[in-house]
Amino acid sequence: MNPRVDEHLSKTKKWHEELVKLRMIVLDCQLLTEELKWGVPCYTFEKSNVVLIHSFKEYCALLFFKGDLVDDPNGILIRQSENVQSARQIRFTTLQGIVELEAILKGYILNAVEVEKAGLKVVFKKHTELLFPEEFQHKLDENPELKTAFEALSPGRQRAYNLYFSDPKQSKTREARVEKCIPQILSGKGLND
């Protein structure tokens, strides 16, 4: 048990009992090292991230970093969003739900450790060329400085902006998002920097 995780959990109000129970289940597997990464309990095997425990407004979850490689005979692994390639979650909204799945969860955790032991790697799909919404493409065409700054961003930052700009249904909203982000792009920052 890592004292930093003890401290983190002692400050957690929402989902406290559920997070403590998930922690005990992971630690009972006795194969993982407990750390605090990204502000949440993270469990590693030989320095490779295997699983973490995190919470959101509507649920708490176990997240498997290589979840798409973990066997899912119970069909309980969930892809967090369509843009997530590898990680998968098992979500909970009650302590009872965790207690009922304890043995199954340990099996999933042990399988995730076996994935690491076997050295299995996730094959990430290649991203094709980005298709920008016309509101952003127009700004790139009319402002060479913006285009240069955007092209200097990492591919991940470019994709994040493109998803953010493309998401709204109304042109007015897309345009407002583009305008709001131009200074950030010009300063070389990503959407969430």
Steps between C-alpha positions, in 0.01 A plus 500: 500500500630837397458778760438753222197296391382485864516880514323537164216269600462667840415825316257336258138556597301378200536126434730461804378155609494374142856621430630344821337167407646511147841571652472199730404277207799613295740466794362151581640385164848560653675550164484874450681801641275777627583854394324835470511622139291771338348556844346151519604156630691321223630143510806390308674175415876536448452876444228454236159651575239224527191639671388814676205597717320821420171670559267726313178677585276210396722198577833366620704253298791268456686599185719244324770668291511211252134415544450409137747213556335378822259207470143618560286185540241694703470788254560762769790695350389836363676728254498844663443681169524429128844664490654267760690220328637280776372578849180344631302560820280303730256751649321495832224702660464303826722330754277191471576482126871483578455238774295280267770509230804464729611156375441601138696824546796309642491277192508803270789652697698176486432477127628857456819402685538199267470738203795696643702188581453378142625836372191551286485837328198695389488562127372853465318586181662764289319825482418616152535857386279732699192646333433838654160667528475781247500765775851393605625427149401855398705646789800284406476612137480870585761504778841346411629565852214294645559222249872486586426499874238226462731281289772537768270338759531128569261273309308429822448870568389553141245216532371638831436840344341343193263290712411805709435715193307230313271392781232776501211468257460875447748700294471791743622279787785354293608852403490620863718207607754570226517871590543419869790260432700705248714677766576167666604341169717802416678461835574133421267354759265206472129514574545389863837660578 
